[in-house]
Amino acid sequence: MDEDDRIILIDKPAGMTSFGVVARLRRVLSEQAGHKIKVGHCGTLDPFATGLMVLVTGKECKNAMRYTKLDKIYEATIYLGATSTTGDPEGDITKLSTIPPERVTVEDILRQFTGEICQRPPIFSAIKINGQRAYRLARDGKKVEIPVRTVRIYRLELVEYDYPLLKIRVHVSSGTYIRSLAVDIGEALGVGAYCQELRRTKIAKYDISDAHQLSEFGIAD
């Protein structure tokens, strides 16, 4: 494989968009090579989220979709008792409940979200609707309707529960939105919920432990 055609694993910091990561790395690699380097990503992470991104450069960009379709593992902290307009901490938060669900109830509900489930992706997402990103339409106040899709949850593990925080580790198919999963769990518990923290730790065989920090490329967070 040519030096310009490769896979680069990045540990995305919070507060940066996936497109921002790509743009910064493209600029640095192009400067180092002395010519423009094509850089693409294999699946976005929300700005508030951190963790593994698989980036491809040069001719490897033609394989981006193949990497995008791979299974993923996330660690998420779900805030119970409130909802968010975006399903994450960046939206408008509304408190709904102060009554903590029993741990046994939480465990029972989580079991309901394994296997094939129907899920509606968030309107604040990068999904394209008639050629436009859903989040842009939503920010413009336009009505956004995203169809329900079937996704697969291979494993959903309760890591820690200390109300209002519920920490989970989840292995999912491509196309699964953890923000939607958090919202659906909150609805099933009857208390509301949103995803407060999210970290992607694995994409198929690619692990966060092998990822580079942006600082290694001279890029500030």
N, C-alpha and C positions, 0 to 999 in steps of 0.2 A: 504494500500500500504506500503511495506517495505521501510525503510528509504533510502535504496540503489536504490529503483525503483521510480523515480519521474520525474516531469517536472520542469525545471529551466528556468526562463526567464532572459535573459542577454541583457544589453544595450551595444552593441559592439562599441568600440571606433574606430576612423579613424586610418588607418595605420596598422591595424592588420588583418590577414586573419581569415576567419571563422574556418579553421582547427587549427590555432594557439590558438583561444579561446577554442576550444574543448580540445586540448592537455594540456593547462595550467589548465583548470578546472579538467580534469581527474587526473592530478598529485596531485592537492590539495585535492580533495575528496578522493583519494586513500590513501594519507598520513593520513588524518583525520580518515578514517575507519580502517586503519591498514591492508587493503587488496585491491587488484586491483578492481576499480570500472569502469564498462563499461559506456562510455559517447558517445552520438551521437548527431548530429544536424539535424534539420528539415528544411533545406534550407539555402544555403550560402548567405552571403553578400559580395560584392566586397571589397577589402582592403580599398579603399577610402571612402566607405560608412559607415554610423553609424546606430545604432538603434537595433530594436528588433530581437533577435534570440531565438528560442525555442530549448532548449537542453533537451535531455532525458537521463536517467541513468538506469542502470541495466536492469530488464525485460521490462521496459517501452520503451526500444530501439526498440522492435518489432513493436511498433506503430508509429515509426518515419515517415513512408511514409504517414500515415493518416494525420498527422499534416502538412506535406510538401504540400499536395494537397489543403490546405485551402486558401481562398482569403486573399489578403494583401493590406495594405494602405501605400503609400509612400508620402513623401514630397521631391520634387526635385527642384534644381536650374539648369536651362538650359542656357548655354552660347551660344548666337546667333552670327552669323557672322564668325564662325570658325569651323573647324572639327578636330577630333582627331582620330588617328589610332586605338585607343582602345575604343573610344566613351566616354572617361572620361578624367580627367586632367592628368592621368599618361602616356598618349600616346604622340606621336609627334603632335603638334598643327600647323595647317595651317590656316592662316587668309584668308577669302573668300570675306567678304563684310563689308562695314561700313555704309550701308544704313539701317536705322531702319524701320522695317515693322510697319505699323500703328496698333494701338491697336485693332481696329475693324477687321483688317485682321487676327491678331493673334487669336482673339476670334472665328472667322469663321473657321480657320484651326483646332483649338482645338476641335471644335464640330465634325469635320470629324473623329476624333480618339476616338469616343465613340461607344460602341457596340462591335460586333465581328469584329476584324481586322486581317489581315495577317501580320506576323512579322517574320523577319529573326534574330535569336539570334546572338550576336556578336561572332566573331571568337575567341576573347579573353574571353572565358567563360569556366565554369567547365563541360560543356556538353561533354559526351564521344563519340568519333568517333572511331569505331573499337577497343574499349577498352582503348583508350588513351584520356586524357583530351585535349579539343580543344586548350586551351591556350598554352599548352606545344608544340603542333604541330606548332602553329603559331609562337611561340618564336624561334623554330628551323628553321623557314623559309620555312616550308612545306605548301603546298597548303591545305587550309581548306575549305570545302564546307558543310555548315549546311543548311538543308532544311527549307523552310518557314513553319511556324506553325500558326495555328489559335488560337488567345487568345481573351479574353473578357475584355474590359475596361468598368466597371460599371459606373464610374463617373470620370470626369476630370475637375478639378476646377482651374481657373486662380487665383492665390493668389496675385501676384504682378508682374508688368511689368515695368521695368526701363532699357531700352536697354543699354547694350547687355544682361542683365539678365532677365530671365523669370522664375518665381517661380510658381510651380503647386502643387496641391495635387491630387493624383490619387488612385482610388480603382480598383484593378485588379484581374484577375484570376491567379491561380498558373501557373507558366511557363512564365509569362510576364517579359520581360527585359526592364527596364526603360531606360537603355542606348540606346537600339534600338529605343524606343519611342522618345527619345530626338533627335536622328539622323534623324528619319523619319519626325519629326516636322520641323526640320531645312531644310530638302529637300523640304517639302511641301511649306515652306515660301520662298524658293529660296535663302537662305542666308547661309545655313549650320548651324550645331549646335552640341554640345556635352553636356553630363551631367556633370556639374561641382561639384555639391554636391547632396548627396542622403541620405535620412534618412527613415528607415522603422519604422512606428509608431504603426502598428497594424497587427496582424495575426488572422483573425476571431475574437473571443472573447478576445484574449490575447492582452493587451495594454502595450505600452511602459512605462506608469506611474507605472506599477507593476513590471518592470524589475529591476534586481540587477546590480549594478556596479561591475566590476571585482575587484575593490579595497576592496569590502566587503568580498572577499575571500582571501585577502592578495596578489592579483595579480596586479602587476604594468602594466600600459598601455604600 
